[in-house]
Amino acid sequence: MRNIVAIIGFSALGAALVAAGPAAAQNDASQAANDGTEVVCRRNDAPTGTRLGRRNVCKTQAEWDAIQSANREAVERQQDASHWSAGE
């Protein structure tokens, strides 16, 4: 009987640790992602026509977000400008 109580106690403790573990790790990861200081490395492919020049580029998440935002704005400006022609 004592063994059964011990097994139930340990399994309840293990379940509590498993449930708390990912939540605690997720909070740390989301906190690092929220302030943008987490370093993210991405692989840039080599320029067309060569196999050389492939490298990893590491920047903070905030820098990657700024680059993505600037690229998105440039594409939107280009798409908006293509609707207007000089002749009209």
Stockholm file with secondary structure:
# STOCKHOLM 1.0

chainA/1-88         MRNIVAIIGFSALGAALVAAGPAAAQNDASQAANDGTEVVCRRNDAPTGTRLGRRNVCKTQAEWDAIQSANREAVERQQDASHWSAGE
#=GR chainA/1-88 SS CHHHHHHHHHHHHHHHHHHHHHHHHHHHHHHHHHHTCCEEEEEECCCTTCSCCCEEEEEEHHHHHHHHHHHHHHHHHHHHHTTCCTTC
#=GC SS_cons        CHHHHHHHHHHHHHHHHHHHHHHHHHHHHHHHHHHTCCEEEEEECCCTTCSCCCEEEEEEHHHHHHHHHHHHHHHHHHHHHTTCCTTC
//
